[in-house]
Amino acid sequence: MPLYELSSDSIAEIPTVTYASLGLREREDVQRVLREHIDVISPDTLILAEEFGEWTDSRRRIDLLGLDRDGCLVVIELKRSEDGGHMELQALRYAAMVSTLKFEQAVDVHKKFRESRGLLPDSAETIIREFLDIADGPVAFSNKVRIILASADFSKEITSTVLWLNAQGLDVTCVKMRPHSFQGRVLLDIEQVVPLPEAAAFQVAIREKSLAQQAVAANGRDFTRYRLTTLQGEMLTNLPKRRFIYQVVSEAIKLGVKPAEILGVIPWRQANMFISAPGRLSGAALMSTDSDRSPTRYFCEDDEVFHVDDHTYSMSNQWGTRTEEAVKKILKILPANHGIRYEYEG
C-alpha cells in the first residue's frame, strides 16, 4: 500500500524510491540501524551476532543472528534490492548451518559481538540468561530456527516458496521495508506480508504448542497457559505466565493491596519486580527514571502501569518456574471472597 500525505484539501501520494537512489547501503546503513532497532521487524529478539560466519566456508555470513524468548535462533537476512533476489534459499542454508549452535557457543559468539562494539564481553552469558529468564542450570535451544527476510519488495517466486516452506512446518517471515523520500527525510513503510498478520494467529498458536512440547522435553521449562476469572467476573483466556501474574497483581491492587505487601509474600522478587517513582507518570516517563532497566522487560504501556499512593509502578514481565507459586501467595493475602479464580488451559 502506498503512503499518502493528507492536507486540508487533498491527498497526495508519497512516491516509493529505492535505497540506491537514496545512497543507502545494505550493510553499512540499513543493517547497522536495524541491528539497534530489530523489534521493528522481529519483536522480542536479542541480536547475538552480526555478519556471523563461523563455519568452514567463511564467505557465507548471516546478516544478523538473533535469539527469541522461546529459545529459537533467528536468521535475519536483509536485501535492499527491489525483489529480494534469492534470499530465501540463502537463508535456508544459513538456518541449516546454524541449527547445531549450542548455548555455550552462542555465549562465545555474543561475547565477540559485544567486544567488537566496545561493550563488556563478560556479561554475554548473563544477558542471554536474563533474556530467556533462565537464571542458572543448563540451557537448551529449540530445535527450530526462525527466518526473517526483509527487503524493499519480494518476487512472486519468493513469496510462493515461503508459503510452501511454512506449510511444511518451517517458520519464515517476509517483511517489506519500502523507502520513501519526504521533505528531505527518509520514511520506511514496514509491512509483514508473509504470513499475513490477520492469518498468523492460528499458525502461531499451533507453532507455540509444538515449541512448548519441545522445550519442556529439552529443559523442563513450563509453557502452561491459564484462564483467569477477575473481580468483575470477566473470563480472561489463553494467558501466558507473564500476563497471568500481571492480571493477578492488577486485581490485587484494585482490592487495595499495596505493591510492598505483594513483595512481602514473594521476597525472591524484591530487587526487580517493580520500578517505581513519585507522581502520576506515563509509562515512558516512569521508565526514563531508571535508564538501567529495559522497557522491553516491563509492563510499561500507559494502561499497564499502576498508580498507588501518589506513586507510579511498572511491573516486570520476566517470569519463570515460580510464577504460579507467586500467584498463590498473592491470592492468600487478598480479602475474603474476592472471587478471583484461575485454571489451566490447553
Secondary structure as UniProt FT lines:
FT   STRAND          3..6
FT   STRAND          11..14
FT   TURN            19..23
FT   HELIX           26..31
FT   HELIX           32..36
FT   HELIX           38..40
FT   STRAND          45..52
FT   TURN            58..59
FT   STRAND          62..68
FT   TURN            69..70
FT   STRAND          73..79
FT   TURN            85..86
FT   HELIX           87..98
FT   TURN            99..100
FT   HELIX           103..116
FT   TURN            117..118
FT   HELIX           121..123
FT   HELIX           124..132
FT   STRAND          145..151
FT   HELIX           156..167
FT   TURN            168..169
FT   STRAND          172..182
FT   TURN            183..184
FT   STRAND          185..194
FT   HELIX           197..219
FT   STRAND          225..229
FT   TURN            231..232
FT   STRAND          235..239
FT   HELIX           241..254
FT   TURN            255..256
FT   HELIX           259..265
FT   HELIX           267..269
FT   TURN            270..272
FT   STRAND          274..278
FT   HELIX           283..287
FT   TURN            288..289
FT   TURN            291..292
FT   HELIX           295..297
FT   STRAND          298..299
FT   TURN            302..304
FT   STRAND          306..308
FT   TURN            309..310
FT   STRAND          311..316
FT   TURN            321..322
FT   HELIX           323..332
FT   TURN            336..337
FT   STRAND          341..345
//
